[in-house]
Amino acid sequence: MTSQPAVKALRAMLTEELKFDPNNFPIALKMEDGSIVMEGMVENVALKKKSLLLAMGIQDVAGVVDRLRVRPSVKMSDDEIRDHMLGALTQESALNGLDINIEVRDGVVDLEGQVWSLSHKRLAGVLAWWIPGALDVINSIEVNPPEADSDGELSDAIKLALEKDMLVDAQSLRVYTNGYVVTLEGITGSVAEREAAEDDAWFTWGVNNVVNNILVDETSVHKLP
C-alpha cells in the first residue's frame, strides 16, 4: 500500500468507525519513513487509543508515530501538572517513596523509574491521567523484577483504580478482561459515573479496548452481591 492510499484509508476509518468530527477535532495524517504520523487533539483517551489501533491495523505500514493529544478539562502549565502529580504520588500510600520520576513537557506527562509490580506501574499512570491539564501520559516505568502480565492482573489494576476514584462506586461494578479487552458491568447512579468508570479502564496501561455494559439507574444506589 502506497503512502497516499494508507492515509486515505485511515482517514476514512476515523470518520466512519469512530465518527471523528474534522471541524472540531482535526487530525493531521502523513507518511514519514514508512510510518503513519498522527497529530492533533482528540476528545478523550478512548478515541486516542482506538485511532492508534486502527492505524496499526493498516497493511504495509511500518509503524505509527503518536502525536495525538487529549483535550484537557482544565488548562494547566507544565509546572502545575508536575506539582499535581507529585502531590498525587505523595498522597497515594501504595506509591509514596517509590522510584518514580516525572517529566512534563507541553502538557505531556512522562513517567520513568522503577516499581516492583505492574499494578504500581498502572496505578501511577492512572493518577497521571487524572490530572485535568494532562494532554498525554507516557508510562515508561519499569517493573523490577520483571512480572508476567495477564488478563487477571489487568482486571485487578482496573478494580484498584475504580476503588480509588471518588467519582465511582466500585462496589457496584464488575471488571472482566479477555485478551486485554476489558468489559465493565454493573449499575451506576448517573451517566457521568458510567463514563468515569470507562475512562479509568482506558487510563490503565495495556488496555486494548473497553466494552462498557454498565447500566444507569438514577433512582437509587445499587450494590452488586
Secondary structure, 3 states (H helix, E strand, C coil): CCHHHHHHHHHHHHHHCCCCCCCCCCEEEEEECCEEEEEEEECCHHHHHHHHHHHHCCCCCCEEEEEEEECCCCCCCHHHHHHHHHHHHHHCCCCCCCEEEEEEECCEEEEEEEECCHHHHHHHHHHHHCCCCCCEEEECCEECCCCCCCHHHHHHHHHHHHHHCCCCCHHHEEEEEECCEEEEEEEECCHHHHHHHHHHHHHCCCCCEEEECCEECCCCCCCCC
